[in-house]
C-alpha cells in the first residue's frame, strides 16, 4: 500500500485541505515519496447509506447468495457508499469485513417480527411478544450495535397497518438492548405504533410516514433520529395498487404517500436529526444514495444538510470518523461540487477505501 497525497477543498466547511495517507491512515504530516492523487477538487468522507440491506435477494425477499451480496456491496462502493448501516439481513455478511475492497457494514442483526406480519423469509418471527426482550438481546449480540424491530405492518384481520407490540413490552425490550450497548430502530409506516416506540426510548425510526405534530414533538423530546427512505416511500402507490383485497390499507398507503413531503419537512423543521437511507434490497436496487439525497433536498433540507445526512453527519451519528488525521482513508474526490446535482454525487471521480484507490473515472 503506497503513500498518497491529496489537496483540494473540503466539505462542509469549504476550506482548502491537504493531507497524506500512509498505511491506509490519514496524516496531516507530509509523507516522503507519496503519490499525489489530486491537486484540486472537492474532498468528502465516504458516503453513508443508513438504511441498506446487503444480503436480501432483489425482487423476492429471502437471503442472497454470497456472489450476489458481494455484487450489492460493490455497487454501493462504486457510487461512493463506503459505510453501510445494514438495517436487517437474513444472512451473515461478516466475511465482508475481511474484504478490503468492500464497504464497511454496521449490522442490525435480523429483523424481529411476529408471524405473518412482515416479508416472508426476512425476520425472526416470535410466537408471543413476551419473547421480544430475549430476542432483542440475541440480535444485539449478533449485530454491530443496532437492533431492528418491525414496528407495524398490515394486519390482514383488520385490513390495515397496525402495531406489532404492546407499549409495555417495548419498554422492556428497548431497555434490554440498551443494557447490551445497542441502539434500536424500527420499521414504521403508519401513525399508531409511533407513540409507544418513541416513549419506550427507541433510538431511530425508519420511514416515519405516519408522523404527526404530536409524535414529532415526542421525537424531539426523546432525541429520536429519523431515516425516511424517501425513494422507498415513492413506491407506496404501487403497493396500494397491488393491495386491492385490502382497500382500507391501500387507501392508507396512498394517503401516507400524498403527504410525505409535508411530514418529513415538518420533522426537519422541528430539528429531528435526519439521515439518508435508500432501503436498497428487496424492491429497491442498490446504488441509489444520490437519488435519496435529492429527495431530502425536495422536502426542505439544504444541499449541505442533505449531503451531510449521507456523509459527515451520518458518520458522526454512527461513530465513524470522516477526513481527519488518524482516521482510515475512506474518502471521495469530485471535480464538481457534489451538492450541486444527483448526477455529480452519483459519480465520484476517485473512490479511496482503506487507503487504496479502488475506482477512478
N, C-alpha and C positions, 0 to 999 in steps of 0.2 A: 504494500500500500504506500504509494508515493505521497510526498508532501504537496499541498496545494495552496494557492494564494488567490484571494478574492478581493475585489474592490468594486464598490457600487453604491447604490442608495438603499438604505434600509427602510422597512416599514414596520410599524405605523408612523414613526417619527419623521420620516422623510429626510433623514440626515445621512451624510456620507459615512460609509463604513469601510473598514479594511481589516482583514483578519487572515489567518493562516490555518491550515488543517494538517495535523501531524498525528499519524496512527489513528485516524478516524475522529480525532477530537479537535474542537475549535480552540485556537490560541490567538491571543492578542499580540504575541511577540513574534517577530519575523523568524521564519524557519529557512535556513540556508538551503539553496537549491530547489526551493518549492516551485512547482509549475504554476504559472499564472493562468487561471481559468477564465477570468473576466476582468476587464478594466472599467466597465460601466454597466448600467442596467439596474434593475430592481431586484433586491435580495430579500427573501422572506423565509421563515421556517417552513418545513414541510407541512402540507395541508393535513387537516384532520377531518375524517368522516365520523361523526359522533353517534351515528346510528347506521350500522352497516353489518350485513350478515355474510361473513365469509364462511362457506360450508353449507349453505342452503341451496338446494338444486333449483335452478331457474325454471319457472313455469309450472311447478307442481308440488312444492314443499318437499320435505324429507331431506336426507343428507346427500351432499355432493361427493363425488369421488375425489381422491387425492389430486389427480390430474386436473379435475375441474376447479377445485378450490384454489390450487396454485394459479390457474389462469385468472380466476377472480382477483386474487391478490396482485397479480402482475398488471391487470387492467387498472386497478386503483393506483398502483405505483406510477404507471406511465402517465397518468393525468395529474400527478403531483401529490396524491394522498400517501403520506408516509407514516401516519398514525391512525389506527382504526379502533374505535370502541365498538366491538362486536356485541351487539345488543341481543344476544341469544343465538346459539348454534347447536344443532343436534349432533355434531361431530367434533372430535378432538382435533384442534388445529395447533397444538403446542409444538409440533415438529417445525412449524413455520419459524419459530424463534431461532432455530439453528440455520436458517437461510439468510445470509447477509444481504441478499439481493431482493428480499421481500419486506413489505411494511411491517412495522411493529403492531401487534394486536393486543388490546386490552379486552379481556374476555369477561362476559357476564354469566358464564355457565349456560345452562339450558333454560328456556322459558319454563315458568311454573304456571299451570292452569288446572282446570277441572275437566273431567271427561266431556268430550264433545263441545267444549267451549273455547276452542282455538283451532288453528290449522293443523290438520292431521299430519302426524309424523314429526312435528317440531317439539312439543312441550313434554315435560314430565307431568302426567295427569294424576291429581290427588283425588282419591275417592271421598275423602272427608276433609273439610277445611282445617280440622284440628291438626292435621299433618303438616300444615304450612310452616310453622316455625322450624321444625326439624329439617324440612326440605330446604328452606332458605339457608340454614347453616351448611347443608351439604353443597349447595350451589355456590355459596360464598367461598367455601374451601376449594371448589373446582375452578373458580374464576380468578380474576385478577383485580379484586376489589370492587366488583359490581355484582348485583343480583337483578334478574329481570322477572317481574311479575306480569301476568296478563290481568289487567285491572277490570276491563269489561270486554264483552263480545256478545254476539247475538245469542239470546236465549230463545230457542225455537218454540218453546211452550208459550212464551209471551209474545213472540213475533217482533221483538225489538232488542236493541242493545240493552244490557243490564250488567250490574256489577257481579263479580265472581266471589267476593269475600265480604264477611261482616267487618264492621269497624273494629270490634274488639280483637279479632284475630289478626288484623293488620297491625294494630299497636304492638302485639306480642311478637309478630314475625319481623317487623322492621327493627324493633329493639334487638332481636336476636342477631340480625345481620350486622347492626352497628357494633354489637359486642365482639363480632368477628373481625371488625375493622373494615367492613364492606359497606358501600353505598347501595341504595336500592332505587330502581327505576321501574316504571310501569307503562305498558301499552294502555292508553285510554283514548277512546274516540268521543264518548258521549259525556253528559253532564253528571249523572248520578253517582258515579264512582269517585269523582274527584274530591269531595269534602272528606270522606273517610281516609283516603290515601294521604292527602296533604296534612290533615290533623294528626295522622299517625306518625308523621315525621319523614315521609318519603323524600328522597333527595332530588328526584328528577321526574318529570312527566314527559312521556313520548307522545307526540301528535297534539294532544290538547285542544282538539277542535270544539269540545264542549265547554270550554272555559266561559265563565260568566263574570260579571263585575265582582260578585261575592267571592268566587274561587280565585280570581286574580288577586284580590286583597289577601286571601289566605296564603297564596304562594309568596307574595311579598313579605308577609309577616313571618313565614317559616323559612325564607331564603331558598325556596324550591326553584330549581332550574327547569328550563323547557327546551326540548328538541322537537320542533314542529314537523319535520319531514314533509315539507310543502309539496315536493314533486310526487310524493305518495298520495297526499290528500287530493291532488289533481285527478286521481283515478276514481274518486268516490262516485261520480255519475255512472261510470261503467259498472262499478259494483252494484249500484242501485238498479241498473238496467237488468242485471243478471239475477236479481232477487225478487222476481215477480210473485213468488209464493208468499213473500213476507212484505206486503205493501206498507205497513207501518214502519218497518225497518228501512225500506227503500226510500220512503219519504224523509225519514230522519237523516239518512246519509246525504241526500240531496240538500237538505236544509243546512247541515253542518258545513258542506262544501260551499254553499252560496254565501255564507258569512265569514269564511275563514280569514279573509284579508282583514276585516274589522276585528275579529277575535284575536289574531296574533298581533295585529297592530296595537290593540289595547294592552296586551301583555307587555309589549315592548315599551309603550308609553309609561306604563306603571313601574318600569325598572326591573322587570323579571329578567334574569340572565338567560339569553337565548343562544343556542349553539346549532351549528349546521349538521344535519344528518340526512342522508338520502333514503334510508330504508332499503338500500340495494340488497338484492337477494329475493328469491321467490318471484315477485311480479315486476320488480324494478331492476333494470340492468345495471351492472356495475360501471363506475367511471363517470358519474354524473354530478360530482360535487360542485362544479362550476354552475350548473343549472340551479342547484339549491341556493347557492349564493345569490344568483339573480332574483330568485323568488323572495329571498329575505329582503332584498332592496325594495321589491314591489310592495311589501307590507309595511315599509317605513324605516327600515334600517338604512343608515348612510352607507355609502360604498366602503368606507373604512370599517364601520361596525360589522357589515355583512361579511367582509373578508376576515376580519378578526374572529367572527363566530366560527369560521372554518380554519383558523390558523392560530395566531398568537394567543387570543383569549381562550380558545378551546384547549390549547396546550397547558396553559396555566391551570384551568379547571381540572384537567386530568392529571396534573402533576408531572408534566413533561416540559423540559426547558425548550427555549427557542434558539435563536442565533446568539449565543453568548459564550464567553470563554469557559472552557471546561466541559461544555456540552458535546454530545455526539453531533457530528456534522451531518444533519438531516435537513437539507435546505433546497430551495428552488431559485433559479435565476430567470428573469424575464427581460426581454428587450423593451417591451411596452408595459406601462403601469397595469398590473393585474386587476386593479379595482375598476378599470375602465369598461370591460365587457366580459361576457362569459367566454367569448372566443379567445381572448387573451389569456384568461385564467386557465382555460381548459388545455392549453398547450404550452407548458413551461419549456423554455429553451434549453435549460440544463436541469437535470434532477440529480442531486447528490444524496446518497443514502449511506450512513455509517462511514462517511469519508470517501466513498467511491463514487465516481461519476457513472451512473447507471443508465443515463439517457441524455442525448443531445439532439437538438433539431437544427 
